[in-house]
Amino acid sequence: MRVFNKVLAAAAMAAAGVGLAQADGHGPDKLFVSVTSDDLQTQGMSMILATQGMQQGQEPRILLCGPGAEMATDDYSADALEPAGANPQQMMRNLIDEGVQVEVCAIFLPNTDYTEDDLIEGVGVAEAPEVAEYMADPSVRHFSN
């Protein structure tokens, strides 16, 4: 009966999209963080979770879209969050310095007054087909807000 329950639980997790790799305690090795919110705490927590994921062995990648993409511009301004002592952009810059790939959505620049020159150093522009392929990789865990 116990074996049946374990098999049933594994099947339920797979059906729910959790995947068998996570069922044994080993989750995906990549973390895809998508930020669309302009909320300071939401942006900050996204950067904190990306940092924590990296420190725990995951490879984060960050995609900034809509109001969240303004975090990647030179004119972004925000108060520091506690206990981090930094604002979301400062946290993101630390991730960039650690080699994390950070991009704005492909539609952000053409649909705003921003240009590529307005982006902070280390932030690129995403290519939708490449991002879609990356997201389809089963070794990628997704976090979006």
N, C-alpha and C positions, 0 to 999 in steps of 0.2 A: 504494500500500500504506500509506503514512504517513497519508493522509487517512482511509482505512478504520480504521486504528488509533486515530486521534483521535476519530472518530465512535463507535467501539466503546467507548473509554474514557469518553466523555461519557455514553453510554447506560448504562454500568455504574454510573457515579457517580449518575446520576439514579435508577436502580433501587435503589441503596443508600440513597437518601434524602438524598444530599449536595446534589443540585440543580445545574442548569446555571449558576446565578448564582455559585456558589462555584467552579465549574470554571474560570472566567476570572479568579479571584482576588478577586472582589467578593462577599463573604459577606453574609448578612442584616444589616440595619441595626438590629435590635432583639435584645436578649439577655435571655432569660427565665431567671432563676436560682431554682431551687427547693431549699430547704434543709430536710431532715428529720432530719438527724443532730444529736446532742447533743455530738459530738466537737469539742473546741476547735479543733484544727488544720483539720478539715474545714470548720467554720463560717468560720474565718479565711480559708482559701484561697478559699472561695466569695465572700467580700467583696472579697478581693484581685482575683480574676478579674472581678468586676462592675466594680470601679474601673478595672482595666486596659481592659476593654471600653469603658467610657465615655470614657477618655482616647484610645482609638483610634477614636472616632466612633460607637460603638454607643449605643443607648438602653437601659440596663438597667431591668429590673423584677424585684422580688424577692418570692417567695412563701415564707413560713415555715410549715411544718406539723409536727405531732407534737412531738417533743422539740426540734426546730429552732425552733419558734415561741416557746419560752421565752426565746430571745434578744431577743424584742421586748417583754419585760416589765420592769417597774421593779425587780424583785428579781433580775434576772440579774446574776451576778458571775463574772468570769473573769480570769485573768492575761493580761497583755499578751503578744503574740507578737512574736518578733523575725524579721525586721528591721523589722517595721511599727511596733513600739513602742506598739501599741494592741491591745485585745481586739476580738473580732468585733463586739460591739455598738457600740463606739466607731467602728469602721470603717463599720458600717452607718449610724450617725448622720451621718457625713460624707457618705455617699451621699444620705441624706435631705435634708441641707442643700443638696446639688447638684440637688435636684428629682427624685430617683429615687423611683418609687412602690414602697412596701414594704407588704405586707399579710400577715396571718396567714390560714390556711385558715379557711373558713367553719365548719368543724366543731370548730375548736380551742377556742373559748370555751365553747360549750355542753357540751363533754365534759371540761372541767377546772374547777378552782375559780377560774380567772381570769375577770375581767370586762373589758369594754372600758376601764374606768378604770385597769386594771393595765398597759395598753399604753403604751409610751413615746410621746412626742409625734412625730407624723408617720407612725405606723403605723396602717393601716386594717384592715378586715375584708373579705376577698375575697368576691365574689359568684361562685359556681361557673359560672353560664351565661356571664358576662362573661369570666372567665378562660379558659374553654374556647374561646370565640370568638377571644380574643387568641392563644391557643396554636395555633389552626388557621391563623393568618396565615403565609403562606410567607416573609414578611420577618423572622420571628422564629427565632432560634437558641436551642436549649434546652440548659441545663446543670442537672443535678439530682444531688443526693447525699443 
